[in-house]
Amino acid sequence: MTYYCGGKRRGLIPSRADREVRLRRDTAHTSSSSPPTSGPRWKREPANIRHRIETSSARRSSCWRPTGWETISSPRDSIRRAKSSANGATGSSKTECRALRKSLEAGAQPAFPPSVVVDVKRLACELPSHSDVPLARFTIPELHREVLARGIVAQISGVTLWRWLSDDALQPWRHRSWIFPRDPQFAEKAGRVLDLYARTWDGTALEPDEFVVSADEKPSLQARRRKHPTLAPGPARPMRVEHEYFRMGALTYLAAWDVHHAKLFGRCEPKTTIGAVDRLVEQVMTTEPYRSARRVFWIADNCSSHRGEKAAARLRAQWPAVTLVHTPVHASWLNQVEIYFSIVQRKVVTPNDFTSLRELEDRLLAFQKRYEQTAKPFQWAFTRADLADLLSKLKAKQMSRAA
């Protein structure tokens, strides 16, 4: 077969003599036109595109045969047939190691025995401080250094370590903050909240005129006026926000979220107080259908403004249909309104650039209205069964530590 480049007809496989002549010609052209360089002798790619095409032993996709032209087959003896492997690759694209293939066929053992892999993974699952290693957590380079220092193996690459850890999804360089449950009634309180998310209370399904509202406060939202105006993003440039700022004050954003109907209520207050909480409850309970509801379950955390039975009695005296349900201590993750607050943090107050508290308040309430227009109930997947499984795992860890 022939190919065409520059309008000239050429054979697919140039002869060896032709390749040597062209190589000497291009080498002389390159050396005469380029100044000598000092340092290492790097292999230069020939500048002549025709040379790279003609000396190639494979067909170039950039040189297509013009339509209607006749082709001539090359002699079969001049074409080297590539050996294909089981995965479809050819010998020209992936060179096989004959010595390795023969050793595997002979039943040779892998380079590292399984015991070495186990020791490395065991080390990755330990806290460095427990072995008097002055590190907070292991990274691949630090783990590589410790493996060699302990004599687990004489020589190994970081890529191999990473591959071993990846097999079991081990990432010792990552960490996650959490709070161990210490509420003696954790299971009971959390179970009630999860039942309400599943629309049940004391084993009975909720009626259509019974509602579940998740409420909380986002305190100390600051208004920071930047010392230089924020620059809008542009081509190959993100938004630029000045690092220095003036403090223009802070406020508290209170919000209430209807878990099953995606209704949202919110207001801004100077501080988190009992009066601020009562005004939010009034804002909800004076709006239909909550005003005429049979029961409204008000899920809240243990903040001082609505903590304990005293707060429950206060709300019940003002609004007989309201039943205050507390989450366990340090379990705000069970409160669905926290999901909305995380959205507010990402989309409204980050980056923080407000000229005044009024601008911050207007932005929060405007986003609240915008979000509610397309809001849908959160797909809550954590159930009582998941809670029981989690508590059993924590209990097993406590028993293992005690032993």
URLINCOR-V287705 format. One record per pair of residues at least 24 apart in sequence whose ideal C-beta (glycine too) atoms are under 8 Angstrom apart, sorted by the first residue. I is the first residue (numbers start at 1). J is the second residue. If there is no record, write none. Layout:
# URLINCOR-V287705
i=[I	I]
j=[J	J]
This chain:
# URLINCOR-V287705
i=[1	1	1	1	1	2	2	2	3	3	3	3	4	4	4	4	4	5	5	5	5	6	10	11	11	12	12	13	13	13	13	14	14	18	19	19	22	22	22	23	23	26	58	112	112	112	116	116	117	119	120	120	120	120	120	120	121	121	121	121	123	123	123	124	124	124	125	125	136	137	137	137	137	138	138	139	139	140	143	179	180	181	181	181	181	181	182	182	183	183	183	183	185	186	186	186	186	187	187	187	189	189	189	189	190	190	190	190	190	191	191	192	193	193	193	193	193	194	194	194	194	194	195	196	196	196	196	197	197	197	198	199	201	207	209	209	209	209	210	210	210	210	210	211	211	211	211	211	211	211	211	211	212	212	212	212	212	212	213	213	213	213	213	213	213	213	213	213	214	214	214	214	214	214	214	215	215	215	215	215	215	215	215	215	215	216	216	216	216	216	216	216	216	216	216	217	217	217	217	217	217	217	217	217	218	218	218	218	218	218	219	219	219	220	220	221	221	221	221	221	221	221	222	222	222	222	222	223	223	223	223	223	223	223	223	223	223	223	223	224	224	224	224	225	225	225	225	226	230	230	239	241	241	245	245	248	248	248	248	249	249	250	251	251	251	252	253	253	254	255	255	255	255	255	256	256	256	256	256	256	257	257	257	259	259	259	259	259	260	261	262	262	262	262	263	264	264	264	264	264	266	266	266	267	268	268	268	268	272	272	273	274	274	274	274	276	277	277	278	278	278	281	281	281	281	282	285	285	285	290	293	294	295	295	296	296	296	297	297	298	298	298	298	299	299	299	299	300	300	300	300	300	301	301	301	301	301	302	302	302	336	336	339	340	343]
j=[59	71	72	73	74	65	71	72	59	60	63	65	63	64	65	66	69	50	53	60	63	50	54	72	74	59	74	57	74	78	79	54	55	54	54	55	51	54	55	51	55	51	92	153	156	160	152	153	164	152	147	152	153	161	164	165	164	165	168	170	147	150	152	165	170	172	170	172	175	172	173	174	175	172	173	172	173	173	172	330	394	328	330	331	391	394	329	330	328	329	330	331	328	328	329	331	391	387	388	391	326	327	328	331	327	328	331	334	387	384	387	325	299	325	327	334	335	334	382	383	384	387	384	259	297	299	325	259	336	380	383	260	297	294	289	292	293	294	293	294	295	296	297	258	260	261	289	290	293	295	296	297	258	259	260	296	297	299	256	257	258	259	284	290	296	297	298	299	256	257	259	299	335	336	337	254	255	256	257	280	281	298	299	300	337	254	255	300	301	303	332	335	337	338	341	252	253	254	255	272	276	277	303	305	252	253	254	255	341	344	252	271	272	250	252	250	251	252	253	349	360	364	247	248	249	250	352	247	248	249	250	251	352	354	355	356	357	359	360	248	352	353	354	353	354	355	356	353	351	353	351	351	353	352	353	354	355	356	357	356	357	357	357	360	361	276	344	364	280	280	337	340	341	368	280	281	283	284	298	337	336	337	340	299	336	377	378	380	377	377	372	375	376	377	372	340	368	371	372	375	364	365	368	365	360	361	364	365	303	305	305	305	306	311	314	305	305	306	314	315	318	315	318	319	322	318	319	321	322	321	321	321	321	323	321	322	323	323	325	322	323	324	325	325	327	335	336	324	325	326	327	335	326	327	331	332	335	326	327	329	378	380	378	371	371]
